[in-house]
Amino acid sequence: MRLEGNKKFVYGLAREGARAREYEDALLWLKDSGLIRKISRVSG
């Protein structure tokens, strides 16, 4: 599935009813290993 305008990770697409806290440790591991970057929201 491709998200056209929204590039954010949608937890519900990974698993129906999923919440961010369920993936927190895995995402932290990926960030610490340098495989992903956390980008804070900014305004124009």
All heavy atoms as atom14 arrays in JSON, in Angstrom:
{
  "sequence": "MRLEGNKKFVYGLAREGARAREYEDALLWLKDSGLIRKISRVSG",
  "atom14_mask": [
    [1, 1, 1, 1, 1, 1, 1, 1, 0, 0, 0, 0, 0, 0],
    [1, 1, 1, 1, 1, 1, 1, 1, 1, 1, 1, 0, 0, 0],
    [1, 1, 1, 1, 1, 1, 1, 1, 0, 0, 0, 0, 0, 0],
    [1, 1, 1, 1, 1, 1, 1, 1, 1, 0, 0, 0, 0, 0],
    [1, 1, 1, 1, 0, 0, 0, 0, 0, 0, 0, 0, 0, 0],
    [1, 1, 1, 1, 1, 1, 1, 1, 0, 0, 0, 0, 0, 0],
    [1, 1, 1, 1, 1, 1, 1, 1, 1, 0, 0, 0, 0, 0],
    [1, 1, 1, 1, 1, 1, 1, 1, 1, 0, 0, 0, 0, 0],
    [1, 1, 1, 1, 1, 1, 1, 1, 1, 1, 1, 0, 0, 0],
    [1, 1, 1, 1, 1, 1, 1, 0, 0, 0, 0, 0, 0, 0],
    [1, 1, 1, 1, 1, 1, 1, 1, 1, 1, 1, 1, 0, 0],
    [1, 1, 1, 1, 0, 0, 0, 0, 0, 0, 0, 0, 0, 0],
    [1, 1, 1, 1, 1, 1, 1, 1, 0, 0, 0, 0, 0, 0],
    [1, 1, 1, 1, 1, 0, 0, 0, 0, 0, 0, 0, 0, 0],
    [1, 1, 1, 1, 1, 1, 1, 1, 1, 1, 1, 0, 0, 0],
    [1, 1, 1, 1, 1, 1, 1, 1, 1, 0, 0, 0, 0, 0],
    [1, 1, 1, 1, 0, 0, 0, 0, 0, 0, 0, 0, 0, 0],
    [1, 1, 1, 1, 1, 0, 0, 0, 0, 0, 0, 0, 0, 0],
    [1, 1, 1, 1, 1, 1, 1, 1, 1, 1, 1, 0, 0, 0],
    [1, 1, 1, 1, 1, 0, 0, 0, 0, 0, 0, 0, 0, 0],
    [1, 1, 1, 1, 1, 1, 1, 1, 1, 1, 1, 0, 0, 0],
    [1, 1, 1, 1, 1, 1, 1, 1, 1, 0, 0, 0, 0, 0],
    [1, 1, 1, 1, 1, 1, 1, 1, 1, 1, 1, 1, 0, 0],
    [1, 1, 1, 1, 1, 1, 1, 1, 1, 0, 0, 0, 0, 0],
    [1, 1, 1, 1, 1, 1, 1, 1, 0, 0, 0, 0, 0, 0],
    [1, 1, 1, 1, 1, 0, 0, 0, 0, 0, 0, 0, 0, 0],
    [1, 1, 1, 1, 1, 1, 1, 1, 0, 0, 0, 0, 0, 0],
    [1, 1, 1, 1, 1, 1, 1, 1, 0, 0, 0, 0, 0, 0],
    [1, 1, 1, 1, 1, 1, 1, 1, 1, 1, 1, 1, 1, 1],
    [1, 1, 1, 1, 1, 1, 1, 1, 0, 0, 0, 0, 0, 0],
    [1, 1, 1, 1, 1, 1, 1, 1, 1, 0, 0, 0, 0, 0],
    [1, 1, 1, 1, 1, 1, 1, 1, 0, 0, 0, 0, 0, 0],
    [1, 1, 1, 1, 1, 1, 0, 0, 0, 0, 0, 0, 0, 0],
    [1, 1, 1, 1, 0, 0, 0, 0, 0, 0, 0, 0, 0, 0],
    [1, 1, 1, 1, 1, 1, 1, 1, 0, 0, 0, 0, 0, 0],
    [1, 1, 1, 1, 1, 1, 1, 1, 0, 0, 0, 0, 0, 0],
    [1, 1, 1, 1, 1, 1, 1, 1, 1, 1, 1, 0, 0, 0],
    [1, 1, 1, 1, 1, 1, 1, 1, 1, 0, 0, 0, 0, 0],
    [1, 1, 1, 1, 1, 1, 1, 1, 0, 0, 0, 0, 0, 0],
    [1, 1, 1, 1, 1, 1, 0, 0, 0, 0, 0, 0, 0, 0],
    [1, 1, 1, 1, 1, 1, 1, 1, 1, 1, 1, 0, 0, 0],
    [1, 1, 1, 1, 1, 1, 1, 0, 0, 0, 0, 0, 0, 0],
    [1, 1, 1, 1, 1, 1, 0, 0, 0, 0, 0, 0, 0, 0],
    [1, 1, 1, 1, 0, 0, 0, 0, 0, 0, 0, 0, 0, 0]
  ],
  "atom14_positions": [
    [[0.84, -1.18, 0.0], [0.0, 0.0, 0.0], [0.89, 1.24, 0.0], [1.84, 1.31, 0.76], [-0.9, -0.01, 1.24], [-1.64, 1.29, 1.43], [-2.71, 1.26, 2.85], [-4.2, 0.81, 2.06], [0.0, 0.0, 0.0], [0.0, 0.0, 0.0], [0.0, 0.0, 0.0], [0.0, 0.0, 0.0], [0.0, 0.0, 0.0], [0.0, 0.0, 0.0]],
    [[0.56, 2.18, -0.85], [1.36, 3.4, -0.96], [0.55, 4.58, -0.45], [-0.61, 4.75, -0.83], [1.75, 3.62, -2.41], [2.65, 4.79, -2.57], [3.24, 4.83, -3.96], [4.16, 5.92, -3.99], [4.31, 6.72, -5.02], [3.63, 6.51, -6.11], [5.18, 7.7, -4.97], [0.0, 0.0, 0.0], [0.0, 0.0, 0.0], [0.0, 0.0, 0.0]],
    [[1.17, 5.4, 0.4], [0.53, 6.6, 0.9], [1.02, 7.77, 0.06], [2.2, 8.08, 0.07], [0.89, 6.83, 2.37], [0.52, 5.7, 3.32], [1.03, 5.98, 4.71], [-0.98, 5.53, 3.36], [0.0, 0.0, 0.0], [0.0, 0.0, 0.0], [0.0, 0.0, 0.0], [0.0, 0.0, 0.0], [0.0, 0.0, 0.0], [0.0, 0.0, 0.0]],
    [[0.14, 8.42, -0.66], [0.54, 9.48, -1.58], [1.06, 10.71, -0.85], [2.22, 11.03, -0.94], [-0.64, 9.86, -2.48], [-1.02, 8.79, -3.46], [0.08, 8.42, -4.43], [0.84, 9.31, -4.85], [0.19, 7.24, -4.76], [0.0, 0.0, 0.0], [0.0, 0.0, 0.0], [0.0, 0.0, 0.0], [0.0, 0.0, 0.0], [0.0, 0.0, 0.0]],
    [[0.21, 11.42, -0.12], [0.62, 12.67, 0.49], [1.2, 12.52, 1.89], [2.05, 13.29, 2.3], [0.0, 0.0, 0.0], [0.0, 0.0, 0.0], [0.0, 0.0, 0.0], [0.0, 0.0, 0.0], [0.0, 0.0, 0.0], [0.0, 0.0, 0.0], [0.0, 0.0, 0.0], [0.0, 0.0, 0.0], [0.0, 0.0, 0.0], [0.0, 0.0, 0.0]],
    [[0.77, 11.53, 2.61], [1.17, 11.36, 4.0], [2.32, 10.38, 4.09], [2.18, 9.21, 3.76], [-0.03, 10.85, 4.81], [0.25, 10.78, 6.28], [1.36, 11.02, 6.73], [-0.77, 10.46, 7.05], [0.0, 0.0, 0.0], [0.0, 0.0, 0.0], [0.0, 0.0, 0.0], [0.0, 0.0, 0.0], [0.0, 0.0, 0.0], [0.0, 0.0, 0.0]],
    [[3.48, 10.85, 4.54], [4.67, 9.99, 4.62], [4.87, 9.43, 6.04], [5.84, 8.76, 6.3], [5.91, 10.78, 4.23], [5.83, 11.4, 2.86], [5.91, 10.37, 1.77], [6.0, 11.1, 0.44], [5.49, 10.37, -0.64], [0.0, 0.0, 0.0], [0.0, 0.0, 0.0], [0.0, 0.0, 0.0], [0.0, 0.0, 0.0], [0.0, 0.0, 0.0]],
    [[3.94, 9.73, 6.95], [4.06, 9.25, 8.32], [3.75, 7.76, 8.42], [2.98, 7.23, 7.63], [3.12, 10.01, 9.25], [3.41, 11.48, 9.36], [2.59, 12.16, 10.41], [1.12, 11.96, 10.21], [0.28, 12.63, 11.2], [0.0, 0.0, 0.0], [0.0, 0.0, 0.0], [0.0, 0.0, 0.0], [0.0, 0.0, 0.0], [0.0, 0.0, 0.0]],
    [[4.36, 7.13, 9.41], [4.06, 5.72, 9.68], [2.68, 5.64, 10.32], [2.4, 6.34, 11.29], [5.12, 5.15, 10.63], [4.91, 3.7, 10.92], [5.3, 2.73, 10.01], [4.32, 3.29, 12.1], [5.1, 1.39, 10.27], [4.12, 1.95, 12.37], [4.51, 1.0, 11.44], [0.0, 0.0, 0.0], [0.0, 0.0, 0.0], [0.0, 0.0, 0.0]],
    [[1.83, 4.81, 9.79], [0.48, 4.63, 10.32], [0.43, 3.27, 11.01], [0.49, 2.24, 10.34], [-0.58, 4.74, 9.21], [-1.98, 4.55, 9.78], [-0.46, 6.08, 8.49], [0.0, 0.0, 0.0], [0.0, 0.0, 0.0], [0.0, 0.0, 0.0], [0.0, 0.0, 0.0], [0.0, 0.0, 0.0], [0.0, 0.0, 0.0], [0.0, 0.0, 0.0]],
    [[0.39, 3.28, 12.32], [0.44, 2.04, 13.1], [-0.7, 1.09, 12.74], [-0.52, -0.11, 12.7], [0.41, 2.35, 14.6], [1.6, 3.15, 15.04], [1.53, 4.52, 15.2], [2.81, 2.53, 15.29], [2.63, 5.26, 15.59], [3.93, 3.25, 15.68], [3.83, 4.61, 15.83], [4.92, 5.33, 16.2], [0.0, 0.0, 0.0], [0.0, 0.0, 0.0]],
    [[-1.87, 1.63, 12.47], [-3.02, 0.8, 12.14], [-2.85, 0.03, 10.84], [-3.51, -0.99, 10.63], [0.0, 0.0, 0.0], [0.0, 0.0, 0.0], [0.0, 0.0, 0.0], [0.0, 0.0, 0.0], [0.0, 0.0, 0.0], [0.0, 0.0, 0.0], [0.0, 0.0, 0.0], [0.0, 0.0, 0.0], [0.0, 0.0, 0.0], [0.0, 0.0, 0.0]],
    [[-1.96, 0.49, 9.94], [-1.71, -0.26, 8.7], [-0.81, -1.45, 8.96], [-0.86, -2.44, 8.23], [-1.09, 0.65, 7.64], [-2.01, 1.74, 7.08], [-1.24, 2.59, 6.08], [-3.24, 1.13, 6.43], [0.0, 0.0, 0.0], [0.0, 0.0, 0.0], [0.0, 0.0, 0.0], [0.0, 0.0, 0.0], [0.0, 0.0, 0.0], [0.0, 0.0, 0.0]],
    [[0.05, -1.36, 9.98], [0.92, -2.48, 10.33], [0.11, -3.62, 10.93], [0.33, -4.79, 10.63], [2.0, -2.03, 11.31], [0.0, 0.0, 0.0], [0.0, 0.0, 0.0], [0.0, 0.0, 0.0], [0.0, 0.0, 0.0], [0.0, 0.0, 0.0], [0.0, 0.0, 0.0], [0.0, 0.0, 0.0], [0.0, 0.0, 0.0], [0.0, 0.0, 0.0]],
    [[-0.84, -3.25, 11.77], [-1.72, -4.24, 12.4], [-2.98, -3.5, 12.83], [-2.89, -2.44, 13.44], [-1.06, -4.88, 13.61], [-1.87, -6.02, 14.21], [-1.12, -6.73, 15.32], [-0.72, -5.84, 16.39], [-1.47, -5.59, 17.47], [-2.63, -6.16, 17.63], [-1.01, -4.77, 18.39], [0.0, 0.0, 0.0], [0.0, 0.0, 0.0], [0.0, 0.0, 0.0]],
    [[-4.11, -4.02, 12.51], [-5.37, -3.37, 12.84], [-5.47, -3.11, 14.35], [-5.22, -4.01, 15.15], [-6.55, -4.24, 12.39], [-7.89, -3.57, 12.57], [-9.03, -4.4, 12.03], [-8.8, -5.23, 11.12], [-10.15, -4.22, 12.53], [0.0, 0.0, 0.0], [0.0, 0.0, 0.0], [0.0, 0.0, 0.0], [0.0, 0.0, 0.0], [0.0, 0.0, 0.0]],
    [[-5.77, -1.88, 14.71], [-5.92, -1.51, 16.11], [-4.6, -1.26, 16.83], [-4.58, -1.04, 18.03], [0.0, 0.0, 0.0], [0.0, 0.0, 0.0], [0.0, 0.0, 0.0], [0.0, 0.0, 0.0], [0.0, 0.0, 0.0], [0.0, 0.0, 0.0], [0.0, 0.0, 0.0], [0.0, 0.0, 0.0], [0.0, 0.0, 0.0], [0.0, 0.0, 0.0]],
    [[-3.49, -1.26, 16.12], [-2.18, -1.07, 16.74], [-2.02, 0.34, 17.28], [-2.6, 1.28, 16.76], [-1.08, -1.37, 15.74], [0.0, 0.0, 0.0], [0.0, 0.0, 0.0], [0.0, 0.0, 0.0], [0.0, 0.0, 0.0], [0.0, 0.0, 0.0], [0.0, 0.0, 0.0], [0.0, 0.0, 0.0], [0.0, 0.0, 0.0], [0.0, 0.0, 0.0]],
    [[-1.22, 0.48, 18.32], [-0.93, 1.76, 18.96], [0.57, 1.98, 18.99], [1.35, 1.03, 18.95], [-1.48, 1.79, 20.38], [-2.97, 1.6, 20.47], [-3.68, 2.88, 20.08], [-5.1, 2.74, 20.23], [-5.96, 2.95, 19.26], [-5.55, 3.27, 18.07], [-7.25, 2.81, 19.45], [0.0, 0.0, 0.0], [0.0, 0.0, 0.0], [0.0, 0.0, 0.0]],
    [[0.98, 3.23, 19.09], [2.39, 3.61, 19.08], [3.17, 2.92, 20.2], [4.3, 2.47, 19.99], [2.54, 5.12, 19.19], [0.0, 0.0, 0.0], [0.0, 0.0, 0.0], [0.0, 0.0, 0.0], [0.0, 0.0, 0.0], [0.0, 0.0, 0.0], [0.0, 0.0, 0.0], [0.0, 0.0, 0.0], [0.0, 0.0, 0.0], [0.0, 0.0, 0.0]],
    [[2.59, 2.8, 21.38], [3.33, 2.22, 22.51], [3.73, 0.76, 22.27], [4.7, 0.27, 22.81], [2.53, 2.35, 23.8], [1.29, 1.5, 23.86], [0.57, 1.65, 25.21], [-0.7, 0.98, 25.15], [-1.85, 1.58, 24.87], [-1.88, 2.86, 24.64], [-2.97, 0.9, 24.82], [0.0, 0.0, 0.0], [0.0, 0.0, 0.0], [0.0, 0.0, 0.0]],
    [[2.99, 0.06, 21.4], [3.32, -1.32, 21.07], [4.59, -1.42, 20.23], [5.24, -2.46, 20.21], [2.16, -1.97, 20.32], [0.88, -2.03, 21.13], [-0.28, -2.51, 20.3], [-0.08, -3.39, 19.43], [-1.4, -2.0, 20.5], [0.0, 0.0, 0.0], [0.0, 0.0, 0.0], [0.0, 0.0, 0.0], [0.0, 0.0, 0.0], [0.0, 0.0, 0.0]],
    [[4.95, -0.36, 19.54], [6.11, -0.35, 18.64], [7.25, 0.51, 19.16], [8.27, 0.64, 18.5], [5.69, 0.14, 17.26], [4.72, -0.8, 16.59], [3.35, -0.57, 16.64], [5.17, -1.93, 15.91], [2.46, -1.44, 16.03], [4.29, -2.8, 15.31], [2.93, -2.54, 15.37], [2.05, -3.4, 14.77], [0.0, 0.0, 0.0], [0.0, 0.0, 0.0]],
    [[7.09, 1.1, 20.33], [8.07, 2.04, 20.86], [9.47, 1.45, 20.96], [10.44, 2.05, 20.48], [7.61, 2.54, 22.24], [8.51, 3.59, 22.83], [7.99, 4.12, 24.15], [7.04, 3.55, 24.72], [8.57, 5.11, 24.61], [0.0, 0.0, 0.0], [0.0, 0.0, 0.0], [0.0, 0.0, 0.0], [0.0, 0.0, 0.0], [0.0, 0.0, 0.0]],
    [[9.62, 0.27, 21.54], [10.94, -0.35, 21.7], [11.57, -0.69, 20.35], [12.77, -0.46, 20.14], [10.86, -1.61, 22.56], [10.57, -1.31, 24.01], [10.85, -0.17, 24.45], [10.08, -2.21, 24.71], [0.0, 0.0, 0.0], [0.0, 0.0, 0.0], [0.0, 0.0, 0.0], [0.0, 0.0, 0.0], [0.0, 0.0, 0.0], [0.0, 0.0, 0.0]],
    [[10.78, -1.21, 19.43], [11.3, -1.57, 18.11], [11.76, -0.33, 17.35], [12.83, -0.32, 16.73], [10.25, -2.32, 17.31], [0.0, 0.0, 0.0], [0.0, 0.0, 0.0], [0.0, 0.0, 0.0], [0.0, 0.0, 0.0], [0.0, 0.0, 0.0], [0.0, 0.0, 0.0], [0.0, 0.0, 0.0], [0.0, 0.0, 0.0], [0.0, 0.0, 0.0]],
    [[10.98, 0.74, 17.4], [11.36, 1.97, 16.71], [12.58, 2.62, 17.33], [13.44, 3.15, 16.63], [10.17, 2.94, 16.68], [9.02, 2.52, 15.79], [7.82, 3.45, 15.97], [9.43, 2.46, 14.33], [0.0, 0.0, 0.0], [0.0, 0.0, 0.0], [0.0, 0.0, 0.0], [0.0, 0.0, 0.0], [0.0, 0.0, 0.0], [0.0, 0.0, 0.0]],
    [[12.69, 2.56, 18.65], [13.87, 3.09, 19.33], [15.12, 2.31, 18.91], [16.17, 2.89, 18.64], [13.69, 3.03, 20.85], [14.83, 3.59, 21.68], [15.08, 5.06, 21.35], [14.52, 3.44, 23.16], [0.0, 0.0, 0.0], [0.0, 0.0, 0.0], [0.0, 0.0, 0.0], [0.0, 0.0, 0.0], [0.0, 0.0, 0.0], [0.0, 0.0, 0.0]],
    [[15.01, 0.99, 18.79], [16.13, 0.16, 18.36], [16.56, 0.53, 16.94], [17.74, 0.66, 16.65], [15.74, -1.31, 18.45], [16.86, -2.24, 18.09], [17.81, -2.72, 18.92], [17.14, -2.77, 16.79], [18.67, -3.53, 18.21], [18.29, -3.58, 16.91], [16.53, -2.65, 15.54], [18.83, -4.25, 15.82], [17.08, -3.32, 14.46], [18.22, -4.12, 14.61]],
    [[15.58, 0.71, 16.05], [15.89, 1.09, 14.68], [16.56, 2.46, 14.62], [17.51, 2.67, 13.86], [14.62, 1.09, 13.83], [14.02, -0.27, 13.52], [12.64, -0.12, 12.9], [14.94, -1.08, 12.62], [0.0, 0.0, 0.0], [0.0, 0.0, 0.0], [0.0, 0.0, 0.0], [0.0, 0.0, 0.0], [0.0, 0.0, 0.0], [0.0, 0.0, 0.0]],
    [[16.09, 3.4, 15.44], [16.69, 4.73, 15.49], [18.11, 4.66, 16.01], [19.02, 5.24, 15.41], [15.85, 5.66, 16.36], [16.36, 7.1, 16.38], [15.49, 7.99, 17.21], [15.79, 7.98, 18.66], [17.07, 8.39, 19.11], [0.0, 0.0, 0.0], [0.0, 0.0, 0.0], [0.0, 0.0, 0.0], [0.0, 0.0, 0.0], [0.0, 0.0, 0.0]],
    [[18.32, 3.93, 17.09], [19.66, 3.81, 17.68], [20.64, 3.11, 16.74], [21.84, 3.39, 16.78], [19.6, 3.06, 19.01], [18.93, 3.88, 20.11], [18.77, 5.1, 19.93], [18.57, 3.28, 21.14], [0.0, 0.0, 0.0], [0.0, 0.0, 0.0], [0.0, 0.0, 0.0], [0.0, 0.0, 0.0], [0.0, 0.0, 0.0], [0.0, 0.0, 0.0]],
    [[20.14, 2.23, 15.9], [21.02, 1.51, 14.97], [21.3, 2.32, 13.71], [22.1, 1.91, 12.88], [20.41, 0.16, 14.59], [19.24, 0.36, 13.83], [0.0, 0.0, 0.0], [0.0, 0.0, 0.0], [0.0, 0.0, 0.0], [0.0, 0.0, 0.0], [0.0, 0.0, 0.0], [0.0, 0.0, 0.0], [0.0, 0.0, 0.0], [0.0, 0.0, 0.0]],
    [[20.63, 3.47, 13.56], [20.86, 4.33, 12.41], [20.05, 3.98, 11.18], [20.28, 4.52, 10.1], [0.0, 0.0, 0.0], [0.0, 0.0, 0.0], [0.0, 0.0, 0.0], [0.0, 0.0, 0.0], [0.0, 0.0, 0.0], [0.0, 0.0, 0.0], [0.0, 0.0, 0.0], [0.0, 0.0, 0.0], [0.0, 0.0, 0.0], [0.0, 0.0, 0.0]],
    [[19.1, 3.06, 11.32], [18.3, 2.65, 10.16], [17.16, 3.61, 9.86], [16.69, 3.68, 8.73], [17.76, 1.24, 10.38], [18.83, 0.15, 10.43], [18.21, -1.18, 10.82], [19.52, 0.03, 9.08], [0.0, 0.0, 0.0], [0.0, 0.0, 0.0], [0.0, 0.0, 0.0], [0.0, 0.0, 0.0], [0.0, 0.0, 0.0], [0.0, 0.0, 0.0]],
    [[16.69, 4.33, 10.88], [15.64, 5.32, 10.69], [16.01, 6.58, 11.45], [16.88, 6.56, 12.33], [14.26, 4.82, 11.17], [14.26, 4.56, 12.67], [13.8, 3.61, 10.37], [12.88, 4.27, 13.23], [0.0, 0.0, 0.0], [0.0, 0.0, 0.0], [0.0, 0.0, 0.0], [0.0, 0.0, 0.0], [0.0, 0.0, 0.0], [0.0, 0.0, 0.0]],
    [[15.39, 7.69, 11.09], [15.57, 8.94, 11.79], [14.23, 9.45, 12.28], [13.22, 9.33, 11.58], [16.17, 10.01, 10.86], [17.62, 9.76, 10.56], [18.15, 10.88, 9.72], [17.83, 10.54, 8.32], [17.85, 11.41, 7.33], [18.15, 12.66, 7.55], [17.58, 11.01, 6.1], [0.0, 0.0, 0.0], [0.0, 0.0, 0.0], [0.0, 0.0, 0.0]],
    [[14.22, 10.03, 13.46], [13.01, 10.64, 13.99], [13.03, 12.11, 13.61], [13.98, 12.82, 13.9], [12.94, 10.51, 15.51], [11.68, 11.1, 16.09], [11.6, 10.91, 17.57], [10.32, 11.53, 18.11], [10.23, 11.36, 19.56], [0.0, 0.0, 0.0], [0.0, 0.0, 0.0], [0.0, 0.0, 0.0], [0.0, 0.0, 0.0], [0.0, 0.0, 0.0]],
    [[12.0, 12.53, 12.91], [11.89, 13.91, 12.46], [10.75, 14.56, 13.23], [9.61, 14.1, 13.2], [11.59, 13.97, 10.94], [12.59, 13.15, 10.15], [11.51, 15.41, 10.47], [14.02, 13.64, 10.25], [0.0, 0.0, 0.0], [0.0, 0.0, 0.0], [0.0, 0.0, 0.0], [0.0, 0.0, 0.0], [0.0, 0.0, 0.0], [0.0, 0.0, 0.0]],
    [[11.08, 15.63, 13.93], [10.07, 16.36, 14.69], [9.22, 17.21, 13.74], [9.71, 17.68, 12.71], [10.72, 17.26, 15.73], [11.47, 16.52, 16.63], [0.0, 0.0, 0.0], [0.0, 0.0, 0.0], [0.0, 0.0, 0.0], [0.0, 0.0, 0.0], [0.0, 0.0, 0.0], [0.0, 0.0, 0.0], [0.0, 0.0, 0.0], [0.0, 0.0, 0.0]],
    [[7.99, 17.4, 14.11], [7.09, 18.2, 13.31], [7.53, 19.66, 13.36], [7.85, 20.2, 14.41], [5.66, 18.07, 13.83], [4.66, 18.79, 12.98], [3.25, 18.64, 13.4], [3.03, 17.94, 14.63], [1.84, 17.74, 15.17], [0.79, 18.2, 14.58], [1.72, 17.1, 16.29], [0.0, 0.0, 0.0], [0.0, 0.0, 0.0], [0.0, 0.0, 0.0]],
    [[7.55, 20.31, 12.22], [7.9, 21.73, 12.14], [6.82, 22.46, 11.36], [6.09, 21.85, 10.59], [9.28, 21.96, 11.46], [10.39, 21.33, 12.26], [9.28, 21.39, 10.05], [0.0, 0.0, 0.0], [0.0, 0.0, 0.0], [0.0, 0.0, 0.0], [0.0, 0.0, 0.0], [0.0, 0.0, 0.0], [0.0, 0.0, 0.0], [0.0, 0.0, 0.0]],
    [[6.74, 23.74, 11.59], [5.76, 24.53, 10.83], [6.51, 25.5, 9.93], [7.63, 25.89, 10.2], [4.83, 25.28, 11.78], [5.58, 26.13, 12.61], [0.0, 0.0, 0.0], [0.0, 0.0, 0.0], [0.0, 0.0, 0.0], [0.0, 0.0, 0.0], [0.0, 0.0, 0.0], [0.0, 0.0, 0.0], [0.0, 0.0, 0.0], [0.0, 0.0, 0.0]],
    [[5.88, 25.88, 8.84], [6.5, 26.71, 7.81], [6.56, 28.14, 8.09], [6.5, 28.9, 8.86], [0.0, 0.0, 0.0], [0.0, 0.0, 0.0], [0.0, 0.0, 0.0], [0.0, 0.0, 0.0], [0.0, 0.0, 0.0], [0.0, 0.0, 0.0], [0.0, 0.0, 0.0], [0.0, 0.0, 0.0], [0.0, 0.0, 0.0], [0.0, 0.0, 0.0]]
  ]
}
